[in-house]
């Protein structure tokens, strides 16, 4: 075989190999979490059918590791087991909370990648996980939302992370479902991370931690003049994690105070990504 013939044969074999690789990876991409290959959907895939972005951005193995909360044991906080916190505090300022997933070790690692390690491109996938539980919560609220808002973070925390994960999740859901999003809350002081605190410390630190943002409520009045004062508003509060409910309760109390600035009342519902 001449050199020219050998070169032609080598080129043909390489071209065939390249085409084979292309054929094996048609429609494939890399998983946002594990960087593995995303292939076709398995017939055993438990991901909710409407969550297209999850199917396009996470591999089958990662999707199957999501601990969806499909059965609610506590009707108030949405936990899938008996809840001692709600037994201790039966009269809280929010109507009810619903969470998408249980906060297990896998979800903890995903949230850490997003919040602390700069993997912001994981944000839309986490936010889309809220969609099925949002739809169930909307039914519980009578199908009406006057506003959506989120738990604010301190300036120090915003400078550390560069973004507010709760605001980002709320914005995703707001755009997907066409719900008006307003900044209705402000923090009165900076606190250390709640994840490092005991239940008692969480309850103590949440006292007076949030206040209504008057400018936000005035914007709400301007955008929804027909509803204000005629009936109690339905406000959806978004946060990433529900632990003891102290943050949700403190925020809900502040939101109700803000509604009174508009001479009306507010029913607060809470939507969280994870229930610990």
Secondary structure as UniProt FT lines:
FT   HELIX           3..24
FT   TURN            25..27
FT   STRAND          29..30
FT   TURN            32..34
FT   STRAND          37..38
FT   TURN            43..44
FT   TURN            49..50
FT   HELIX           52..57
FT   HELIX           60..64
FT   TURN            75..77
FT   HELIX           84..88
FT   STRAND          96..102
FT   HELIX           105..115
FT   HELIX           120..122
FT   HELIX           123..128
FT   TURN            129..130
FT   HELIX           131..140
FT   TURN            141..143
FT   STRAND          147..150
FT   HELIX           155..161
FT   HELIX           165..177
FT   STRAND          185..187
FT   HELIX           194..196
FT   HELIX           199..206
FT   TURN            207..208
FT   STRAND          210..212
FT   HELIX           214..223
FT   TURN            225..230
FT   STRAND          233..242
FT   HELIX           246..261
FT   TURN            262..263
FT   STRAND          266..275
//
